[in-house]
Amino acid sequence: MNHKRPPLPAIFVLILIIGFSIYFIATQTTQDENGTLTASGTIEATQVDIAPELAGKVTDVLVEEGQPVTKDSALLFLDPSLLTAQRAVASAQVDSANAALASAQTKYDQTLEAAIAAQVGQRAADWRASSPSEFDQPNWYIEQSAQITASQAELHSAQAAITDAQTYLDTVLNSVDNADFVNAENRLAEARIAFLVAKDVKAQADAASQSGGLSDAASDYYDAAVDELEDAQEDYDDLLDTDAAENIEYARGRVFVAEQRYDAAYARLLALQTGENSPAVIAAKNTVDQAQKTVAQAEASLALVEAQIAKLTVNAPMDGVILTRNVEPGEFIQPGAVALKLADLNNLTITVYVPEDRYGEIMLGQIAEVTVDSFPNEIFTAVVIHISDKAEFTPRNVQTVEGRSSTVYAIKLKVENAGGKLKIGMPADVTFAR
């Protein structure tokens, strides 16, 4: 029976995988005779991409690569010419709005002063005026503003009463039962107008005519108008005792009373609107309010331009060191385009990988020692700030029993950078003591 041997390339790949796994663990983590655990990693730091919020031409870049900067220090400037012009326009609009407000305020003060002066005589009359016998309190008892509110409510009610009365009158006039009386009313109205016209014509003819023909014609026209008026009046009188006449007269009376009610309510409201409550003062006050809103709007527009101008200066968001500079003066840059890269060298970290069988020896807050090749005689302090909750395979596709032994956990430490000696990318060894 022939046994097939695995092809040589497959055996070679398997050997490489196992060898690489052993090498990774050996180089990343070691254990000495005292039980200490050592792992290797690379110094890292928080890095921030610096980009402008506005588009524009770069006028000046104030930093170079490797230069330390402090928080809020200026890094680069964008061309302010366009926004400076817009600020001048917005500032002029603010000045104009303030001038309009001052003028409106002056007009309001003058109008109010005149209204109060005119109110003095009315107040004296109010003191002397007697109240209706139906009132238990004197006229001055209810303050002016309350009386104005009540008068406005009465005015609205009167307007509604006119609408209701007119609707009722239209219904009565359109009723078939009242048609004869309506026709008699219309005939009488037309006859009265015709009589008045004929009377005027006859008077003019009698005054201007020197011949009997013109005067006779005018007299005939007048006599015919009189006859029609008498006939129309007689027909109307014959129907006065009917239900239709009573209904229509009542409906017309409702309309007339409602209109008189509205006029009286409006007149009383006008009489109460004196002093600061007068229509002229209220209109002047509304003008002042509108002018104030215009000023606020103009100031908001100016503040917006000022905010945009402030964004033309790109500042450092934190203390750090410039890693890269991607822009030069004269270049046009878009919003969000990375101009500089900044690193915080005071917040250094290092990530190392610990085998699964040593994972339990590491705790959050545990102190470790860090050494680098650049300073072989110095020891830096680090603190464990994060322990991964998920294991990783090295390499990730290992499926063998031997490969599973190389399962590791990522451990992140914060490194104290005394004297600023540590730099990003430095290889470092981390020693965890038991």
For each residue, the residues with C-beta under 8 A, 3 or more apart:
1:
2:
3:
4:
5:
6: 10 11
7: 10 11
8: 11 12
9: 12 13
10: 6 7 13 14
11: 6 7 8 14 15
12: 8 9 15 16
13: 9 10 16 17
14: 10 11 17 18
15: 11 12 18 19
16: 12 13 19 20
17: 13 14 20 21 395 398 403
18: 14 15 21 22 400 402 403
19: 15 16 22 23
20: 16 17 23 24 395
21: 17 18 24 25 394 395 398 402 403 406
22: 18 19 25 26 406
23: 19 20 26 27
24: 20 21 27 28 394 406
25: 21 22 28 29 355 394 406 408
26: 22 23 29 30
27: 23 24 40
28: 24 25 39 40 352 353 408
29: 25 26 37 38 39 352 353 354 355 358 408
30: 26 37 38
31: 35 36 37 38 358
32: 35 36 38
33:
34: 434
35: 31 32 434
36: 31 32 431 432 433 434
37: 29 30 31 354 358 361 362 431 432 434
38: 29 30 31 32 429 430 431 432
39: 28 29 352 353 354 411 429 430 432
40: 27 28 352 427 428 429 430
41: 350 351 352 353 427 428 430
42: 350 351 425 426 427 428
43: 348 349 350 372 415 422 423 424 425 426 427 428
44: 348 349 350 351 424
45: 343 344 345 347 348 349 424
46: 343 344 347
47: 323 341 342 343 344
48: 317 318 320 341 342 343 344
49: 338 340 341
50: 75 314 316 317 338 339 340 341 342
51: 314 335 336 337 338 339
52: 55 56 76 78 311 312 314 333 335 336 337 339
53: 311 335
54: 78 308 311 312 335
55: 52 332 333 334 335
56: 52 78 79 312 332 333
57: 78 79 330 331 332 333
58: 61 76 77 78 79 327 328 329 330 331 332 333 339
59: 77 78 79 329
60: 76 77 329
61: 58 75 76 325 327 328 329 339
62: 74 75 76 77
63: 67 69 75 76 322 325 340
64: 67 322 325
65: 322 323 324 325
66: 321 322
67: 63 64 321 322
68: 319 320 321 322
69: 63 73 75 316 319 320 321 322 342
70: 73 316 319
71: 316 317 318 319
72: 315 316
73: 69 70 315 316
74: 62 77 313 314 315
75: 50 61 62 63 69 314 315 316 322 339 340
76: 52 58 60 61 62 63 313 314 327 339 340
77: 58 59 60 62 74 80 312 313 314
78: 52 54 56 57 58 59 312 313 314 333
79: 56 57 58 59 82 312
80: 77 83 84 309 312
81: 84 85
82: 79 85 86
83: 80 86 87 305 308 309 312
84: 80 81 87 88 309
85: 81 82 88 89
86: 82 83 89 90 305
87: 83 84 90 91 302 305 306 309
88: 84 85 91 92
89: 85 86 92 93
90: 86 87 93 94 298 301 302 304 305
91: 87 88 94 95 302
92: 88 89 95 96
93: 89 90 96 97 298 301 302
94: 90 91 97 98 295 298 299 302
95: 91 92 98 99
96: 92 93 99 100 298
97: 93 94 100 101 291 294 295 297 298 299
98: 94 95 101 102 295
99: 95 96 102 103
100: 96 97 103 104 291 294 295
101: 97 98 104 105 288 291 292 294 295
102: 98 99 105 106
103: 99 100 106 107 291
104: 100 101 107 108 284 287 288 290 291
105: 101 102 108 109 288 291
106: 102 103 109 110
107: 103 104 110 111 284 287
108: 104 105 111 112 281 284 285 287 288
109: 105 106 112 113
110: 106 107 113 114
111: 107 108 114 115 280 281 284
112: 108 109 115 116 275 276 281 284
113: 109 110 116 117
114: 110 111 117 118
115: 111 112 118 119 274 275 276 278 280 281
116: 112 113 119 120 275 276
117: 113 114 120
118: 114 115 121 122 274 275
119: 115 116 122 123 274 275
120: 116 117 123 124
121: 118 124 125
122: 118 119 125 126 274
123: 119 120 126 127
124: 120 121 127 128
125: 121 122 128 129
126: 122 123 129 139 140
127: 123 124 140
128: 124 125
129: 125 126 139
130:
131: 135 137 138 139
132: 135
133:
134:
135: 131 132 138 139
136:
137: 131 141 142
138: 131 135 141
139: 126 129 131 135 142
140: 126 127
141: 137 138
142: 137 139 146 147 150
143: 146 147
144: 147 148 272 274 275 277
145: 148 149 277
146: 142 143 149 150
147: 142 143 144 150 151 272
148: 144 145 151 152 269 272 273 277
149: 145 146 152 153
150: 142 146 147 153 154
151: 147 148 154 155 265 268 269 272
152: 148 149 155 156 269
153: 149 150 156 157
154: 150 151 157 158 265 268
155: 151 152 158 159 262 265 266 269
156: 152 153 159 160
157: 153 154 160 161 265
158: 154 155 161 162 258 261 262 265 266
159: 155 156 162 163 262
160: 156 157 163 164
161: 157 158 164 165 258 261 262
162: 158 159 165 166 255 258 259 262
163: 159 160 166 167
164: 160 161 167 168 258
165: 161 162 168 169 251 254 255 257 258
166: 162 163 169 170 255 258
167: 163 164 170 171
168: 164 165 171 172 251 254
169: 165 166 172 173 248 251 252 254 255
170: 166 167 173 174
171: 167 168 174 175
172: 168 169 175 178 247 248 251
173: 169 170 178 182 248 251
174: 170 171
175: 171 172 178 179 244 247
176: 179
177: 243 244
178: 172 173 175 181 182 244 247 248
179: 175 176 182 183
180: 183 184 239 242 244
181: 178 184 185 239 242 244 245 248
182: 173 178 179 185 186 244 248
183: 179 180 186 187
184: 180 181 187 188 232 235 236 239
185: 181 182 188 189 236 248
186: 182 183 189 190
187: 183 184 190 191 232 235 236
188: 184 185 191 192 229 232 233 235 236
189: 185 186 192 193
190: 186 187 193 194 232
191: 187 188 194 195 225 228 229 231 232 233
192: 188 189 195 196 229 232
193: 189 190 196 197
194: 190 191 197 198 225 228 229
195: 191 192 198 199 225 226 228 229
196: 192 193 199 200
197: 193 194 200 201 225
198: 194 195 201 202 221 222 224 225 226
199: 195 196 202 203 222 225
200: 196 197 203 204
201: 197 198 204 205 218 221 222
202: 198 199 205 206 218 219 221 222
203: 199 200 206 207
204: 200 201 207 208 218
205: 201 202 208 209 214 215 217 218
206: 202 203 209 215 218
207: 203 204
208: 204 205 214
209: 205 206 212 213 214 215 218
210:
211: 214 215
212: 209 215 216
213: 209 216 217
214: 205 208 209 211 217 218
215: 205 206 209 211 212 218 219
216: 212 213 219 220
217: 205 213 214 220 221
218: 201 202 204 205 206 209 214 215 221 222
219: 202 215 216 222 223
220: 216 217 223 224
221: 198 201 202 217 218 224 225
222: 198 199 201 202 218 219 225 226
223: 219 220 226 227
224: 198 220 221 227 228
225: 191 194 195 197 198 199 221 222 228 229
226: 195 198 222 223 229 230
227: 223 224 230 231
228: 191 194 195 224 225 231 232
229: 188 191 192 194 195 225 226 232 233
230: 226 227 233 234
231: 191 227 228 234 235
232: 184 187 188 190 191 192 228 229 235 236
233: 188 191 229 230 236 237
234: 230 231 237 238
235: 184 187 188 231 232 238 239
236: 184 185 187 188 232 233 239 240
237: 233 234 240
238: 234 235
239: 180 181 184 235 236 242 244 245
240: 236 237 245
241: 245
242: 180 181 239 245 246
243: 177 246 247
244: 175 177 178 180 181 182 239 247 248
245: 181 239 240 241 242 248 249
246: 242 243 249 250
247: 172 175 178 243 244 250 251
248: 169 172 173 178 181 182 185 244 245 251 252
249: 245 246 252 253
250: 246 247 253 254
251: 165 168 169 172 173 247 248 254 255
252: 169 248 249 255 256
253: 249 250 256 257
254: 165 168 169 250 251 257 258
255: 162 165 166 169 251 252 258 259
256: 252 253 259 260
257: 165 253 254 260 261
258: 158 161 162 164 165 166 254 255 261 262
259: 162 255 256 262 263
260: 256 257 263 264
261: 158 161 257 258 264 265
262: 155 158 159 161 162 258 259 265 266
263: 259 260 266 267
264: 260 261 267 268
265: 151 154 155 157 158 261 262 268 269
266: 155 158 262 263 269 270
267: 263 264 270 271
268: 151 154 264 265 271 272
269: 148 151 152 155 265 266 272 273
270: 266 267 273
271: 267 268 274
272: 144 147 148 151 268 269 277
273: 148 269 270 277 278 279 282
274: 115 118 119 122 144 271 277 278
275: 112 115 116 118 119 144 278 281
276: 112 115 116 281
277: 144 145 148 272 273 274 281 282
278: 115 273 274 275 281 282
279: 273 282 283
280: 111 115 283 284
281: 108 111 112 115 275 276 277 278 284 285
282: 273 277 278 279 285 286
283: 279 280 286 287
284: 104 107 108 111 112 280 281 287 288
285: 108 281 282 288 289
286: 282 283 289 290
287: 104 107 108 283 284 290 291
288: 101 104 105 108 284 285 291 292
289: 285 286 292 293
290: 104 286 287 293 294
291: 97 100 101 103 104 105 287 288 294 295
292: 101 288 289 295 296
293: 289 290 296 297
294: 97 100 101 290 291 297 298
295: 94 97 98 100 101 291 292 298 299
296: 292 293 299 300
297: 97 293 294 300 301
298: 90 93 94 96 97 294 295 301 302
299: 94 97 295 296 302 303
300: 296 297 303 304
301: 90 93 297 298 304 305
302: 87 90 91 93 94 298 299 305 306
303: 299 300 306 307
304: 90 300 301 307 308
305: 83 86 87 90 301 302 308 309
306: 87 302 303 309 310
307: 303 304 310 311
308: 54 83 304 305 311 312
309: 80 83 84 87 305 306 312
310: 306 307 313
311: 52 53 54 307 308 314
312: 52 54 56 77 78 79 80 83 308 309
313: 74 76 77 78 310
314: 50 51 52 74 75 76 77 78 311 339 340
315: 72 73 74 75
316: 50 69 70 71 72 73 75 319 320 342
317: 48 50 71 342
318: 48 71 342 344
319: 68 69 70 71 316 344 346
320: 48 68 69 316 342 343 344 345 346
321: 66 67 68 69 342 343 345
322: 63 64 65 66 67 68 69 75 325 340 341 342
323: 47 65 341 342 343 424
324: 65 340 341
325: 61 63 64 65 322 339 340
326: 338 339 340 341
327: 58 61 76 331 333 337 339 340
328: 58 61 331
329: 58 59 60 61
330: 57 58
331: 57 58 327 328
332: 55 56 57 58
333: 52 55 56 57 58 78 327 337 339
334: 55 337
335: 51 52 53 54 55
336: 51 52
337: 51 52 327 333 334
338: 49 50 51 326 341
339: 50 51 52 58 61 75 76 314 325 326 327 333
340: 49 50 63 75 76 314 322 324 325 326 327
341: 47 48 49 50 322 323 324 326 338
342: 47 48 50 69 316 317 318 320 321 322 323
343: 45 46 47 48 320 321 323 424
344: 45 46 47 48 318 319 320 347
345: 45 320 321 348 417 420 422 423 424
346: 319 320 417 420
347: 45 46 344 414
348: 43 44 45 345 414 415 417 422 424
349: 43 44 45 385 412 413 414 415
350: 41 42 43 44 370 382 412 413 415 428 430
351: 41 42 44 410 411 412 413
352: 28 29 39 40 41 410 411 413 430
353: 28 29 39 41 392 394 408 409 410 411
354: 29 37 39 358 359 361 362 408 409 411
355: 25 29 358 359 405 406 407 408
356: 359 391 405 407 408 409
357: 405
358: 29 31 37 354 355 361 362
359: 354 355 356 362 387 409
360:
361: 37 354 358 432 434
362: 37 354 358 359 366 384 387 409 411 432
363: 366 384 387
364: 384 385 386 387
365: 383 384
366: 362 363 383 384 432
367: 381 382 383 433
368: 381 382 383 384 413 430 431 432 433
369: 379 380 381 382 430 431 433
370: 350 379 380 381 382 413 415 428 429 430 431
371: 375 376 378 379 380 428 429 431
372: 43 375 376 378 380 422 426 427 428 429
373: 376 426 427
374: 421 426
375: 371 372 378 421
376: 371 372 373
377:
378: 371 372 375 421
379: 369 370 371
380: 369 370 371 372 415 416 417 418 422
381: 367 368 369 370 415 416
382: 350 367 368 369 370 413 414 415 416 430
383: 365 366 367 368 413 414
384: 362 363 364 365 366 368 387 411 412 413
385: 349 364 412 413 414
386: 364 410 411 412
387: 359 362 363 364 384 409 410 411 412
388: 391 392 409 410 411
389:
390: 409
391: 356 388 407 408 409
392: 353 388 396 407 408 409 410
393: 396 397 398 403 404 406 407 408
394: 21 24 25 353 398 406 407 408
395: 17 20 21 398
396: 392 393
397: 393
398: 17 21 393 394 395 403 404 406
399: 403
400: 18 403 404
401: 404 405
402: 18 21 405 406
403: 17 18 21 393 398 399 400 406
404: 393 398 400 401 407
405: 355 356 357 401 402
406: 21 22 24 25 355 393 394 398 402 403
407: 355 356 391 392 393 394 404
408: 25 28 29 353 354 355 356 391 392 393 394
409: 353 354 356 359 362 387 388 390 391 392
410: 351 352 353 386 387 388 392
411: 39 351 352 353 354 362 384 386 387 388
412: 349 350 351 384 385 386 387
413: 349 350 351 352 368 370 382 383 384 385 430
414: 347 348 349 382 383 385
415: 43 348 349 350 370 380 381 382 422 428
416: 380 381 382
417: 345 346 348 380 420 421 422
418: 380 421
419:
420: 345 346 417
421: 374 375 378 417 418
422: 43 345 348 372 380 415 417 426 428
423: 43 345 426
424: 43 44 45 323 343 345 348
425: 42 43
426: 42 43 372 373 374 422 423
427: 40 41 42 43 372 373
428: 40 41 42 43 350 370 371 372 415 422
429: 38 39 40 370 371 372
430: 38 39 40 41 350 352 368 369 370 382 413
431: 36 37 38 368 369 370 371
432: 36 37 38 39 361 362 366 368
433: 36 367 368 369
434: 34 35 36 37 361
